[in-house]
């Protein structure tokens, strides 16, 4: 009866895909009694993750109530919770949560999770969670609410990503997690990982952090977990000792963790999004609150955040774009046209080329050969790959067997004859058209007629690279973002003569590489660099016109971008940024501003505009200022922001008119995945609609 009051939530979402709580009685070994094992299962295959909507949580809560009665009657000695293959639970059903339009319903949803999860700790018998796969958000909070936890060494996707999607870990995670891992690790899981491209833990890392008490291999994970649970029922003192060692902390450590979290949020978002700060507020207060007091505060925070525009914008960006559109790329050819890739060639052995070689070898598990103009460069590139593999091995991100396999797959040569049996060759050489054309001409001499030639160019014409080849239909743009391992976007560029078979193979390879591919037209700088180029042009123009450096660089601060324009230019390298800008200026004219001051900095050998003084503050040194020339038309930060908004609306309008992508959603997706556009803004085109730039410039909104 206690869950009847939540039935009105279930009525709001009649089409919820329910994750059922399937109960099986399991005889524990050693005469330890019966465990009632709950398996969370939505009845669908691994492509449809189990999620937690109202009906799911009501059923879970009622199942636990029934088991509590059985425990009181002595029928069972323990309760376990696990999931269908590859999933414990992937968190709350965001489609459901976004449909809750009132504070009343938001509060009910928050309280429903607590009502169900709290039962796991008050059954009258020990409760166990067996984390067999993905455990995100509310899924991980189920495990945290249990008395004991195991995790599979094959599990991935373990974390509390709520700060990333505009919420807080509101079903007990913000209170329970630091009491298992210690406060500093808890901040990493709740703040740093979500705001760093939504990173998560794997099973081994989760165990090391204290989230789980035991780690077992995936082949017999459930059997080992049940056997372990029986041992725990006989003696749990070792677990108590381990937990005490992991979670030993004092007030100073808790305060330091909060301070580190706030500094991280400031650096990443400029405090433009409300959710990360709210997570830290709850976390800070949880140090002295009771669990019930923390739960009440979590419910209040969840209710407030569910109704914010930032949350709904995040749901659009995350659910509609990253989770749905990214997995079904618009315009991609039928998968059946894709050809197998059994060997990869990489032209170049510099840092970018080496990163590509590692990615292909690690994800495709095929031979990869690097070439360059001399043996020293080749050895350096292969050596970098091997050193990176050793680093991943040391951090336990790879097994010893996997590390040895990856290293054995990556070789080098000074001759392009090594590409003779390759199916896919990608160039990562200097960003100069004549150089790339020469490389492709040499490669075509040695590869088969079916071998795909891919370019990692960030701004040059793919068609121009292919125009003198015998088989121009084999050439495709395959533009990665730096660092290759971390950035999820891959711009796949279709030149006018690129064949559907080549394009389908490129998309199939992208999926195997675990990248989100977006189909783009062969237009200068494609999507991300073109949008950024227009944005950088407005900021550098304002600076050259006489706007002081701080005002120009901080003008976009209200957006919560991950980095200011001048700092990002310094990171990518002023010469690289200027080269791309020159390409755009040549292609599109004066609307892509070429900064005279940026060229002065490059000529003077400066790495960036900002330097740090003795106190750690960003300053422009007097010696640098003396080199630069300025106009006499400074702007305010508001004026710089508005002109940048209008410029972006103008450029994106032109890109859509040119058919660079199939729709504004693809530009939103590219900017989120390739440039770190903040989720809470809901994509760049909805943002430009909201602030009025779309109508000011184009006379209509993008959506």
C-alpha positions, -999 to +999 in steps of 0.1 A: +000+000+000+029+024+007+035+028-031-001+035-040+005+072-037+030+071-066+005+055-091-004+090-105+032+092-118+028+059-137-004+073-153+016+102-167+038+079-188+016+050-200+041+040-227+070+035-202+092+005-211+091-012-177+121-028-162+106-057-143+119-071-110+121-108-116+126-128-084+142-162-082+151-181-050+187-193-050+202-218-026+233-203-011+263-227-008+275-240+025+240-243+040+237-205+043+200-205+034+180-190+005+188-157-013+159-140-031+177-128-063+160-099-081+170-095-118+161-062-134+151-069-169+130-050-195+127-081-217+146-065-246+181-072-260+213-055-250+207-026-275+178-014-252+192-005-218+172-010-186+160+023-173+141+034-142+107+050-147+078+053-123+062+019-130+096+003-128+104+018-094+069+011-080+073-026-090+108-027-075+096-012-042+066-035-039+089-065-047+112-054-018+082-050+005+071-086-002+107-098+004+107-079+037+077-100+048+094-132+037+126-122+056+106-116+087+091-150+084+125-166+081+120-178+045+151-160+031+185-152+045+195-125+020+183-105-010+204-099-041+199-075-070+215-079-105+206-070-140+201-085-175+233-091-195+255-060-197+233-038-174+224-034-138+204-003-148+213+027-170+197+053-147+164+072-147+143+072-178+149+107-190+120+106-214+098+101-183+115+127-161+112+154-188+075+148-189+071+158-153+059+194-156+048+202-121+067+206-088+043+181-072+051+154-097+088+162-095+088+158-058+068+125-061+094+111-085+123+121-061+105+105-031+096+074-051+133+065-056+141+070-019+111+050-008+122+020-029+159+022-023+157+027+014+140-007+017+173-024+006+189-013+039+159-023+061+149-058+049+158-075+081+184-096+062+216-085+044+211-071+009+236-075-020+240-058-053+258-076-081+270-050-106+272-070-138+273-041-163+263-005-168+253+012-135+246+048-141+228+074-119+198+057-103+212+024-113+244+029-093+223+043-064+205+010-062+238-007-056+249+020-031+217+014-011+225-023-007+246-036+023+272-052+001+283-050-035+303-070-061+313-058-096+323-076-128+357-069-142+340-067-175+315-040-164+318-005-180+297+027-175+297+030-137+291+065-124+268+093-113+264+115-143+236+137-129+257+169-129+262+164-166+225+161-174+213+189-152+203+170-120+218+158-088+223+122-075+190+125-058+182+089-047+209+087-020+241+087-040+253+121-028+251+109+008+261+072+005+290+074-020+315+095+000+310+072+030+323+043+009+350+060-012+360+090+008+351+126-002+378+132-027+370+102-049+333+110-045+339+144-060+357+128-089+328+105-096+300+131-091+317+162-105+350+157-124+340+127-144+306+140-155+320+174-166+349+157-185+330+143-214+309+123-190+336+098-181+327+067-161+345+040-142+350+004-153+346-025-129+382-026-118+383+011-111+350+010-092+363-018-070+396+000-063+376+032-054+356+013-028+323+013-047+323-025-046+335-049-020+346-076-044+357-080-080+350-111-101+356-120-138+327-118-161+326-154-172+312-167-139+304-134-123+270-142-108+281-176-095+312-162-079+291-133-064+266-157-049+293-178-034+310-147-020+276-136-005+274-168+014+308-163+028+298-127+039+268-140+057+292-161+078+318-134+084+318-098+070+346-084+092+371-082+064+348-060+044+342-036+073+380-032+077+385-025+040+357+001+040+371+018+070+405+021+053+390+035+021+366+060+037+387+073+065+385+111+063+381+142+085+364+175+082+395+190+065+395+164+038+358+169+032+362+207+030+392+202+006+372+179-016+343+205-018+368+233-026+384+212-053+350+205-068+340+241-068+372+251-085+367+224-111+331+235-118+343+272-121+370+262-146+348+239-167+315+258-167+321+293-152+292+283-129+268+289-158+249+257-152+230+253-118+233+215-114+270+210-105+269+237-078+238+221-064+255+187-062+283+203-042+259+221-019+242+188-011+276+170-008+290+197+016+259+196+038+258+158+038+289+158+060+268+166+091+233+156+080+215+124+088+206+103+058+169+113+062+178+150+063+200+146+032+172+127+014+148+155+020+173+180+006+180+158-024+142+156-031+139+194-029+169+199-052+157+174-078+122+190-078+138+224-084+162+213-111+136+192-131+117+223-138+146+244-150+151+253-187+187+241-184+175+206-175+151+205-205+178+219-228+202+192-215+177+164-222+173+176-258+211+177-262+218+145-244+188+123-252+177+135-286+211+143-300+239+123-283+218+093-274+196+091-305+207+111-335+244+102-330+236+065-331+216+069-364+237+094-385+216+113-410+225+105-446+247+075-438+244+048-465+231+013-458+254-007-436+252-037-460+274-017-484+303-016-460+335-035-468+357-052-441+388-034-429+416-059-422+447-037-423+452+000-418+479+023-431+487+057-415+508+082-435+529+102-410+543+093-377+538+125-357+516+129-327+483+129-345+493+100-367+505+080-337+472+087-319+453+074-349+475+043-351+468+035-314+430+040-318+428+018-349+449-010-334+431-009-301+395-008-313+397-027-346+423-052-336+439-052-370+475-046-382+484-009-384+515+004-402+529+039-398+551+054-425+572+086-426+602+100-445+629+086-423+635+058-398+639+081-369+604+096-373+589+061-378+606+048-347+595+078-327+558+073-337+558+035-330+576+042-297+549+067-287+522+041-293+541+014-273+547+039-244+511+049-244+500+012-242+524+006-213+509+036-195+474+022-200+487-012-187+502+004-156+468+021-150+450-012-155+431+002-184+444-027-205+451-063-196+487-076-202+474-098-230+456-069-247+486-046-243+509-071-259+484-076-288+480-039-295+518-033-295+523-062-318+498-048-343+515-014-347+546-014-369+564+012-390+581+015-423+599+042-444+583+027-476+547+030-486+550-004-501+539-015-466+504-004-476+501-029-505+476-051-486+458-024-466+421-018-470+421+016-454+449+043-455+445+076-436+469+105-440+479+127-411+505+149-426+511+187-428+479+207-436+489+218-471+469+207-501+499+200-524+515+178-497+483+158-492+478+154-530+514+141-534+509+116-505+477+102-520+493+099-555+522+079-539+498+057-520+476+050-550+506+035-568+509+007-543+474-001-529+446-021-545+418-004-564+394-010-535+416+005-508+400+035-491+420+067-489+410+089-460+422+123-450+423+137-415+423+173-429+405+199-407+398+224-434+410+215-469+390+203-499+386+166-500+376+168-537+407+187-546+429+160-529+412+134-551+409+152-584+441+138-600+437+102-587+428+072-609+400+064-584+387+096-568+356+077-556+378+060-530+386+093-511+367+103-480+373+128-452+378+113-418+383+143-395+392+134-359+395+159-330+424+162-307+431+144-284+419+115-305+412+091-276+390+115-257+371+134-283+340+115-295+332+133-328+343+122-362+333+144-392+329+121-422+333+142-453+316+131-486+332+146-517+311+148-548+326+116-562+329+096-530+311+062-535+284+049-512+305+018-505+334+039-493+311+061-472+294+031-457+328+016-448+338+048-432+307+049-410+311+012-401+347+019-391+337+049-371+313+028-351+339+002-344+363+030-333+336+040-308+332+075-324+301+094-332+301+101-369+283+130-386+280+132-424+292+166-437+295+181-471+330+188-486+330+225-476+359+245-461+365+236-424+334+214-424+313+221-393+332+226-360+362+245-372+340+267-394+317+277-365+347+282-342+365+302-369+336+326-371+335+329-333+372+334-329+371+360-357+347+381-338+367+379-305+400+387-321+384+415-342+370+431-310+405+428-294+423+444-324+397+472-324+407+482-289+387+460-266+409+450-236+420+414-236+400+404-205+368+419-218+372+402-252+382+369-238+356+367-210+327+380-232+314+345-238+316+336-201+278+335-197+277+305-220+298+283-197+322+272-225+349+248-213+377+273-223+379+310-232+387+317-269+423+330-263+431+300-241+417+276-267+438+292-294+469+288-273+460+252-267+456+243-304+486+265-313+484+300-327+499+290-361+474+262-365+445+285-356+457+312-380+462+286-408+426+275-404+414+311-403+434+319-434+417+290-452+383+302-442+392+338-451+403+326-486+371+306-490+345+331-476+361+365-474+359+392-449+334+377-425+362+354-413+385+380-397+423+376-399+438+390-367+469+412-373+478+409-336+476+371-337+501+371-366+523+395-346+523+370-317+531+341-341+560+361-357+574+369-322+573+332-312+546+337-286+526+306-276+496+326-266+483+360-254+481+351-217+509+344-193+507+338-155+521+362-130+538+352-098+503+350-081+490+327-108+468+353-124+464+355-162+480+387-175+492+401-208+529+410-203+538+446-210+565+433-234+537+415-254+514+446-254+543+467-267+543+445-299+506+448-306+486+474-324+450+484-315+422+505-330+402+530-311+368+513-310+366+493-278+334+473-271+318+462-238+315+425-230+277+427-238+285+441-272+311+415-279+287+387-269+259+400-290+280+405-321+293+369-317+258+355-313+247+373-345+278+361-364+272+325-353+235+327-364+246+342-397+272+315-404+251+286-393+222+299-415+246+299-445+259+264-437+223+250-436+215+268-469+246+253-484+236+218-472+268+213-452+247+190-430+212+177-432+198+199-404+205+222-374+205+191-351+238+179-368+254+213-362+243+210-325+257+175-323+290+184-338+295+214-315+286+193-284+309+164-293+337+182-311+339+216-293+325+209-258+294+231-264+277+230-229+248+205-226+228+229-205+225+253-234+208+225-254+228+229-286+241+260-304+210+265-326+184+264-298+206+288-279+208+312-308+170+309-311+165+317-274+187+348-273+170+362-305+201+361-327+184+337-352+156+361-359+177+392-358+200+379-385+179+353-405+144+365-398+134+331-384+144+306-358+163+274-366+137+253-347 
